Amino acid sequence: MSYKDKDFVTGQEFCKILNISNSTLYRWIKSGKIKAIRISDRANSPVRIPTTEIDRLLIEGGAANQEEL
């Protein structure tokens, strides 16, 4: 199943699709570069990222090959 068939992906799926590290993902979330939804109020709770964020990053300059946007 392609990510395009979903509305949201997990943090792990997002990292795999864009070939980035988990620390980069959370740095991007913290800085506001990507939108994410936390599953609960806990600071270390899992996140879900809208698949539209993947498309946006890829369109904005091939984020799959960049460490920083």
Contact map, one row per residue, 1 for C-alpha under 8 A:
111010000000000000000000000000000000000000000000000000000000000000000
111111000000000000000000000000000000000000000000000000000000000000000
111111111000000000000000000000000000000000000000001000000000000000000
011111100000000000000000000000000000000000000000001000000000000000000
111111100000000000000000000000000000000000000000000000000000000000000
011111111000000000000000000000000000000000000000001000000000000000000
001111111000000000000000000000000000000000000000011100000000000000000
001001111100000000000000000000000000000000000001111000000000000000000
001001111110110000000000000000000000000000000001111000000000000000000
000000011111110000000000000000000000000000000111100000000000000000000
000000001111111000000100100000000000000000000111100000000000000000000
000000000111111100000100000000000000000000000000000000000000000000000
000000001111111110000000000000000000000000000000000000000000000000000
000000001111111111000000000000000000000000000000100001000000000000000
000000000011111111111100100000000000000000000000000000000000000000000
000000000001111111110000000000000000000000000000000000000000000000000
000000000000111111100000000000000000000000000000000000000000000100000
000000000000011111110000000000000000000000000000000001000000001110000
000000000000001111111000000000000000000000000000000000000000000110000
000000000000001101111101100000000000000000000000000000000000000100100
000000000000001000111111100000000000000000000000000000000000000000000
000000000011001000011111110000000000000000000000000000000000000000000
000000000000000000001111111000000000000000000000000000000000000000000
000000000000000000011111111100000000000000000000000000000000000000100
000000000010001000011111111110000000000000000000000000000000000000000
000000000000000000000111111111000000000000000000000000000000000000000
000000000000000000000011111111100000000000000000000000000000000000000
000000000000000000000001111111111100000000000000000000000000000000000
000000000000000000000000111111111111000000000000000000000000000000000
000000000000000000000000011111111000000000000000000000000000000000000
000000000000000000000000001111111100000000000000000000000000000000000
000000000000000000000000000111111110000000000000000000000000000000000
000000000000000000000000000111111110000000000000000000000000000000001
000000000000000000000000000110111111000000000000000010000000000000000
000000000000000000000000000010011111100000000000110010000000000000000
000000000000000000000000000010000111110000000011110000000000000000000
000000000000000000000000000000000011111000000011100000000000000000000
000000000000000000000000000000000001111110001111000000000000000000000
000000000000000000000000000000000000111110001111000000000000000000000
000000000000000000000000000000000000011111001100000000000000000000000
000000000000000000000000000000000000011111101000000000000000000000000
000000000000000000000000000000000000000111111000000000000000000000000
000000000000000000000000000000000000000011111000000000000000000000000
000000000000000000000000000000000000000001111100000000000000000000000
000000000000000000000000000000000000011111111110000000000000000000000
000000000110000000000000000000000000011100011111000000000000000000000
000000000110000000000000000000000001111000001111100000000000000000000
000000011110000000000000000000000001111000000111110000000000000000000
000000011110010000000000000000000011100000000011111010000000000000000
000000111000000000000000000000000011000000000001111111000000000000000
001101111000000000000000000000000000000000000000111111100000000000000
000000100000000000000000000000000000000000000000011111110000000000000
000000000000000000000000000000000110000000000000111111111000000000000
000000000000010001000000000000000000000000000000011111111100000000000
000000000000000000000000000000000000000000000000001111111110000000000
000000000000000000000000000000000000000000000000000111111111000000000
000000000000000000000000000000000000000000000000000011111111111000000
000000000000000000000000000000000000000000000000000001111111111100000
000000000000000000000000000000000000000000000000000000111111110000000
000000000000000000000000000000000000000000000000000000011111111000000
000000000000000000000000000000000000000000000000000000001111111000000
000000000000000000000000000000000000000000000000000000001111111111000
000000000000000001000000000000000000000000000000000000001101111111111
000000000000000011110000000000000000000000000000000000000100011111000
000000000000000001100000000000000000000000000000000000000000011111100
000000000000000000000000000000000000000000000000000000000000011111111
000000000000000000010001000000000000000000000000000000000000001011111
000000000000000000000000000000000000000000000000000000000000001001111
000000000000000000000000000000001000000000000000000000000000001001111
